[in-house]
């Protein structure tokens, strides 16, 4: 079974093996290195600053009353219109776009919904992705809202409404860049000149969307063989395919795209990489030795920071994440870890990292500010 879907408490995995994480909401509060700047969020994920300095965060929501479907761990996942985009500005937070699709466990945790936000330079119009985490054909089972927005790149208006920009899931269904089982989960979005760049975690691909909504493939991240974990009961030395699962894309100081990799099952610690992508060329490894990357970003000095959703691995049962600075020569320095609980997104501004914390939590997610040194 090829697992291409990625969520937050678990990633649907080969042999129906799943990861169970214990969530400790709000642990960042009171941590000496953190300043909490937003609270009460539902599964907060990607963040971005608007040109005026306001910080926006995608909330994947808490699902809803249904319809419900079998989830990756065997339980139900239920649909609702609880996804949102929240604005944090001058010590206040408000949901500026609401009623977006959300699929979550009955308790509202581990949602799939709004995934990331981005702004074009000089424009205050917000662009955002909405995840799907499934075969695009399964959208037909969703209510009209899910069919019209799940698996899409969308554009928000100043009045709280939204419109479609590009159907990422439909492109996966037709083009299927990596040639595997169709699966789409548009996660990270980067607004660039004359278009957008989207990392489809389910499709293992990096896509370019033109200003007119045409989608093309920039890069594909193939499977690699890794040792099978002992609990699968396979003969010693057996290797199984591990998918790339690209979760984040940012623009580097050199003008290239940089892509962070979550990795698929069995999520081996230290196996995640950051790729450098130049259009028209094959991806190259820029930095490696990470575990389950959920986001990346550069500061004004050109230093790369990597955010791990689970520093000890998604199969460890430990929800502690980590923010890591990549040192010159490829070394790593942990900037923050204790108090980060399954973090979901990263934005960097004026010497601080802004992290969406408890990215798998309904109602207790936060945004925290961490000084960078």
N, C-alpha and C positions, 0 to 999 in steps of 0.2 A: 504494500500500500504506500503510495507516494503522498506525503503530507506537505501541503503547500500553504495551508491556512495558518496565520499567526494571530494569536490573541495575547492576553497578558498574564493570566494565572497559568495558562498552559498553551501549548501549541499542539494542534491535532497531530498525532504522531503515528509512525509505523507500528503495526501490530496493535493498534488501538491503545498504546501506552500513553499515559497522561502524566502531567506534573501537578502536584497539589501543593499550593503555597499557603502559608499562614500569614494573613494580612494583619498589620498592627496600625490602624488608622491614626494619623496625627502625631506620629512619633517625632516629627521634626520640631514640634512646638517645644520651646524651652532649650533647644540645642544652642550652645553658645556661638556657633559659627553661622547660624541661619537667622534670617529675618523673614517671618511669615507675612506675605503681602496680600494673600487672598485665601479664603477658606470656603468650606461648604460646597465644593465642586463635585460634580458627578463624573468620575473616571476621566480626569484631566489629562490631555495628551500634548500635542505640539503647540509651541508658542512662537510669536513673532511680534516685533515692534513696528508700529505704524510710523510714518515719517514724522509725525508730531510728538512721538515719544510714548504714546499710549501702548500698553502691552495687551495683546489679544491671546486667548488660549482656547483651543478646541476642547469641548467637553463631549465625550462619547455618549453621555447620557446614562440612563438606568433602565433601558428597555421600557416595557409597559405591559398592558393587559393582554397583548397578543394580537395576532395568532402566535402560537408557540411551535417550536420545531426541536427535534433532537439536537442537542449540543455536542461539541467535540468530546466532552467527558461523559456522555451518556445521559445527563440530565437535560432539562428543557432550556431553551433560550427563547425569550419572548420579545416580540416587536412592540415598539412604542414610538411616540414622537417627542422623546425627552432629550434628544441631542441639542447642543447649543454652542454658540460662540460668545465668550465672555470678554468684556473690555475692563482693563484695570487702569485707572487714570486718576491721578491726584488723590490717592488714598481711598478711592472708591472702586467698587466692582459692580458691574451690571451685565446681564445677559442681553446683548444687542441683537442677536438672531436666535430665535427659539423654534421649536416645532420641527426639529430635524430628526431623521431616522436614527433609531438606536435598537440594537439587539443585545440582550443581556440575560444573565441568570435571573431566576425569580427574585433574588434578593437585591438585584440591581448591579451586582459586581461584574467585572470582567467584560465590559460592554464593547461592542463594535459599533462605531458611529463616526461622528466628526473626528478626524484624525490629525489634521495639521492646518496651519494658517500661514499665509504669506502675503507680502505687499510688494508692489513694484516701486522702485525709487521715485519719489516725488508724487505718489498717488496714495490717497487714504482709502482706496477701495480694497476690501479684503477678499482674498481667494482662499478656498478651503477644499480639502478632500473629505469624502465620506467613505468609510471602509465598507467592505462586504464580507470577505473571509469565506468565500464559497465559490462553487461553479457558477458563472454568470447566469446559466440557465435557470438556477433556482430562484432568481429574482421574480420570476413569474408567479411564485407562490406568496410574495409579499403584497401588502396593500399598495394602493397607487403611490403613496408617498415613498415607499421603499423602492418601487420600480423606477420612480422619477429621480431619485437622489442617491440611493445606495450604490456605491461603486463609481460615483461621478466626481469630477472636478467642478466646483460651483463658484459663483461670484455673488457676494453679498452686496446689498444696497444700503444707503444711509437710512432707510426707513425700516430696516429689519427684514426685508424680503430677500429672496435669492433667485438666481436664474442659472440654468445649465450652461456649462462651458464645453465639457468634453466627457464622453461616456467611456471611462477607462475600462470598465468591466466588459463592455461590448467589444472593445479592441482586443482584449485578451481572448474572447470567444472566437473571434475571426482570425486574428494573426497568431496568437499563442506563441510568442517569441521564443520561449525555451523548449517548446515541443512536448511538454509533459501534459498531465491531466489539466484541463482548463480550471483555473482558479484565480480570482482577482481580489486583492485587498489594497487599493490605493492608500498609501500611508503618508509619505512625506511629499510636500509640494514646495517648489521654489519658483517664484515669479522672476522672470528674466526679460530682457528686451525682446519684444515681439513674441511673447509666449510664456510657457511654463515648462518646468521639468518635474516629473512625477516619478517617485519610486513605488512600484507595485510590488509589495511584499509577497503577495500570493503568486504573482506571475514571474517572480525572480527576474524582473526587468526594470530598466531605467528608460523612461519614455519622454519624448519631446512633444508638447502640444503647441501648435502654431496659434497665432492671434485669431485665426478663423476656426480653431477647434480641430484641425487635422492632427492626427496622432501618428508618430513614427517612433521606431525603436532606436534608442541611442546605444544601449548595451544590454547584454544578457549575462547573468551570473550563474554558471553551471553548477551541477551537483559535484560533490567530491566524496570519495569513499573514506569512511572512518570505522574504527573498531566498534563492533556491536557491544552494547553494555551487557554485563553478565546476567542481569535479570531477565533478558530475553530467552535465555536457555539455549543459545546457539552454540555450535562447536567453537572451541577456542580458536582465535585468529580470524573468525568470520568478520567480514567488513560489509557495511550497509551504506547506501547512498545518503548523504546529508545535503539538504538544500541550502541555498545561500540566504534567502529571505532578506532582501535589502530593505531596511527600515527608514533610512534617512538620506537626504541629499542636501549639500550646501555648496556654495561657490567658494573656491579657494582663492587666495591672494594672487595666484598665478593665472587665474581665469579658467582653470579646469574645474570639473565637477568632482566632488568627493562624496563617496557613498559608504554608509555604515551598514554592517551586516549583523543581523540577529543570530544567524545559523538556524537550521531546522533540527528536528530530532536526530540524534540524542543530545543535542546542545552541549557538546564537550567544552569544558572550561578551557579558555585560552585559544579557541579555534576561530573566533570572530576577527574579521579584518576590516580595514578601511581601504577602499579602492579609489584610485584616481582614474577618472574617465575623461578622455578627450574625444569629442565627436569624430567618428571615422576611424578610431583606433580601438583595439581591444583593451579592456580594463587592465590596469596594473595594480599590484599591491603597494600601498603607500605606507601603511603601518599595520602591525599584527600583534597577536598575543592578548586579545581582549576576550571578554565573555558576554555574549548576548547584548550587543550594542542596540540601543533604542534611539539614540540621536547623537549628532556631532555638530561642532561649530568652531569657527576661528574667531579669535579676538582681534583687536585693532593692531596688535603686534605680529600677527600672522601665526600665532601659536594655536595648535589644534587641541580641542578638548573633546573627550569621548564620554558619553553617558551610558552606563550599563544598567539595564533593568534588573539584573540579578548577578551580583558580582561573583557569587559562588556557583552560578549555573542554575538554569530553570528546573533541573531535576534534583537540586539539593534540598528543596523545601525551605530555603532561607530567602526571604523577600528583600534582603538588604541590597540596595544598588550601590553605584559608585560613580563619582565624577572624576575623570582622570585627565591629567595634562600630558600630552605627548612631548617628550623632551627631544631636543636636537640629537640626532643619532639613533632615535627610535626607542629610547628608554621611556619609562612611565613614572608619573608621580600622582598618587591619589590625593586629590584636593579635598574631597568630602566623601564619606561613606556612611558612618553611623548616623542614623536618623533618616536616611533616604530609603523609602519603602516602595519598591517597584516604581521608580520614577518613570515618567512618560514622555518628557520633552525638555528641550534645552534652548535658551536664547541667551546671547551674550551682549552686554552693553555697558560701556563706561567702567570697565574693570570689575564687573559683577556677572556671575552666572545666575540666570533665572530658570528654575527647574520646577516642572509640574510634579508634585510629590503625591504618592499614593495613587498612582495612575490606574489602579484597578478597583478603586473604592467609590462607592455611591454615597454622596453626601458628605464625605469627610476628606475629599481630595483638597490639596493646597497648591499654592505657588509660593516657593521660597526663594530668597535672594542669598547668594553665597559669594563672599569676596574672593577674588582671584589674586594670586600673588605671583 
